[in-house]
Amino acid sequence: MRLIRFGPSGSEKPGLITREGKRLDLSQHFSEWNHEFFRHGGLAKLASFMSRIPRESLLEIPQGVRWASPVARPGKMICIGLNYSDHAKESGQPIPKEPIVFLKAPNTMVGPYDSVQIPRNSKKTDWEVELAVVIGEDARYLSSPQNVKPYIAGYCICHDVSEREFQLERGGQWTKGKSCDTFSPLGPWLATPDEIADVASLNMVLRVNGAVRQNGSTSRMIFDVDFLIYYLSQFMTLEAGDVISTGTPPGVGLGMNPPEYLKVGDIVELEIDELGMQRQLLVQA
């Protein structure tokens, strides 16, 4: 299944998108794709419902209606730094021996086609295409990476927008450069695991104004999705609906010579195999 949400900001509703690209309104049958939905077996209930109801009985969402993030605001948004061997190399950093973990404010999450705001006083707003995984069941002290599959709700694209001066030059941890408004476009859909043939072999592309800037593959991850979920569960409870953004391949603006950053009017497009595409206009906050 491919879960979506739609509607104006603050009034989003749940739906699905078919293989043919039809967006179906499920708001008469389900309230939201959120913590409570995932925690209480919502995906199994949704699959059962969809197996019983004729598709033609569901309302189709009009084409012009806004695409929202495919999941509601999570309790936590956890990010992994330097998780691609080729990105670590371009950053001049050694391969991490353990995952580099940081948190991003959940209210940064917006829809896949919403505008991204360049913060006031920003000179170094950067792009990062990432594979995100959504937790499907509360997870704590998992025994091994081999036991992780039941805890995965699905996968989607995350644009981990970053302000490098705020992140690296203003002291403290990375939070200031990662948690600016609109800095986490998510979607367009959440693909349940059965939709993905091999999550460890997905091509990833990011373009700025039509020019390819990132062209990578999840096969270059240092720590794969299953290990990350297992690892994080040793330090914190991963709650249903939480989002983990698993790192970016090479080609970020910071790594270019000379560095290149986003400006007002730029268009960023992101694609990951089987997970669709995003497109954002950069505007001034």
N, C-alpha and C positions, 0 to 999 in steps of 0.2 A: 504494500500500500504506500501511497504518497500523500502524506498529510500536509495540508495548507491551512492558513488563516487569511481572512480577508476583511476589508472594511476600513473605515476611518480610524486613525490613531485614537486609542482609548475605547473603541467600540468594536473591536475585532470579533469575528465569529469563526467557528471551525468548519473545515471542509476537506475534500479530497480532490486530487487531480487524476484523471484517467490517463492511460497510455496514449489516448488520442488527443490529449490536451484539454479535455473538458473539465472545468472547475465546477464541482458539485457542492451545494450548500447542505451541510449536515446540522445546522444550528437548531433544527426542530427536534433532533434526536440526541444530540450531545451538547453539553454546555461549553466545553473548552478543552484544548489540548494543553493541560497544565499538570502540576504536581499531583493533584488528586486523581486526575484521569489516569496517569501512568501508574501511580502507586497502587491503585485498586483494580488492576487488571484491565485497564481500558482498551489496550490494543487487542486483546483476545475478544473482548466484547464487541469492538468495532469490526474485527474480521468476521465474527459470527453474524453481526447485523448485515454486513455487506454481502455475505453469502446468501442471505434470505430475501433481501429487498430488491425488486426490479430497479435497475439503474434509471430507467425512464421515469420512475416515480419521484426522483430527486430533482429539485430545482437546479438549473444551471446558473452560475454566477455571471452576471453581465460582464462583458469584456473590459469595460472601463473601470471596474471597481478595483481599488487599491489591493495589491498583494502585501500582506503583513508578514512578519516573522512567522515561521511555521509552528512555533511553540510559544506559549505565553512566557512572560518574564520569569526566568528561573530564580531559585534561591541563590545559586552560585554560578558564576561563569569563570571557569578555570582555564588558564592558558599555559602552553608548554613552549619554552624558549629554546632556540637552537636545536631543534629536533630533526633537522635534515643535515646529513653529513656535508653536502655541497654548500648549504647556507652557512654552516659553521665556518667552513673554509673561507668563503667570501667576506665573512665578518672578522676574520683573523683570530678566531677563537678556537681553543682545543675542543675535541669531541667530548661532550659531557659524560661523566661517569655515571651520573644519575640524572633523571629528568630535572630540568630547570622549571620551577613552578611559580606562577604568579596569578593573582586574581584580577579580574576586570569587572568594573561596576556593571551589574545586570541591566541598569537603565540605559546603557549604551546601545542596547539591541533595537534595531529598526528593521523595516522590510527590505527585501532585496533590490527594490527599484527606488527606494527613498533617496533623497539628496543627502550627501554627507557634508557636514559643516566643518570648514576650516576654522579652528578656534581663533579667538582674538589673540593677537600678538604671536601667532604661529608663523614660523618660517620653514619648518621642516616636517610637514605632514606627509606621511609615507603610506605605502600600500603593502598588503600582505594577504595573499590567497591562502586559505587553510581549510582542511577537512575538520568538521566539527562532529562530535558524537554526543548524542543526548541519552542520558541515563534513564532506564525504564523501570527501575526498582531500587529502593534504598539499598545501599551497599556499604558494608563496614567490615574491615578485616577479612577480605576475601582470601581464600587459602592459596590460590595460585592463578596465574593468567589463564590456565585451561578452564577455569570455572566462571569466566566472565560473561560468556555469551548471553545467559538469561537476563543480564542486567543492562543490555543495550536495547534502547528503544529504536534507534536508527541513526542515520547520518545526513548531513547537509553541508552546504558551503557556508563558511564564515569569512567575512572580510575583516581581518584584525587590523583596522586602521590605527596608526601610531604617530604620535608627535615626538620626533627624535630629540629635539632640544629639551622638551619637558621631561622626557624619559631618561636621558643620559647626562644632561648637563646642568640640571637644576637641583641636584642632590637627592638623597633618600633613595627609595626603591622606584620601580618602574610605573607605579600606579598613576602618577600625574600625566604621563604620556600615553596611557592606554585607556583612560576612563572619561575622555571628553565626550560630550553629547554626540550621538549618531555614529560612534566609532565601532559598532559591531553589526553591520548588515548581515542578516541570516536568511537562508533559504535559496531558492524559492519554495522548495518543499523539503519535508523530512521523509527520507526513504527508509522504510523498515528493512531490517537486515536481509530478508529474503529477496529484496529488489537488487541487491548488489552481489555480483558474481564473485569478486575478489577485492575486498577493501584495501588490500596491500598492493594493488596494482592499478591505481586510478591516475590517469593523466590530469594535470592541473595547469591552467593557463590564466594569466592576467595580462590585460592590455590597457595601456593608457593612451587615449586619443588614437586608438587603432594600432598602435605599435606594441608588439609583444615585449613585455618586461620580465615576466616569470613564465617558465615553461618547465615543469617538473613532474614528479611522480611520487605517489605515496610509497613506492618501493624503496625510496631513499630515506625513509624514516629511520632514525636511530633506535627509538623505542616505539614499538607498534601499539595500536589501539588497545589490544587486550592487556599488554603489560602496563600501559598507563593507568587503566582503570584499576587493575590490581594494586599498583604502586600507590596511587592516590588514596585508595581505601584504607591503607595502613596509617594514614595521617589524619583523615577526616571522614565523616560520613558523607557519601555521595547520595544525594536525595533524588528521587524520581523527578525528572524534568530538568535537572542540572545539565549545563552544557560544558563540554570540554573541547577547546580548540587546540588542535594537536601540533601546531607548528607550521612553518612556511618554507617552501623551497627557495633557491637563490633567485636573485634578480630584483631585490628591493632597492628603493631609491638610495638608501644609506650606503649600499655596497657598490654603487656606480662610481666611476672615476671621470669627472668629478661627480659628487652626489647630486641626485636630481629629486625634487620634491613636487608635490601636487600644488596646483594653483586654482583659483576661482575660474570656473568654466571648463575645467578638465572633465573628461568622461572616462570612468574606469569600468571595465568589463571583466568578469571573472567566470571561469567555467571549470567544472570537475566532471569527469565521466560519470554518467548515470545520475547526476545530481543537478543538472540544469545549468542555468547561467544567471548572473546578476549584472546590473548596470546602474551606475550611480553618477549623478552630476555633482561636482564639487561647488559649494556655495560658501559665502562668508557668514560666519556666525553673527 
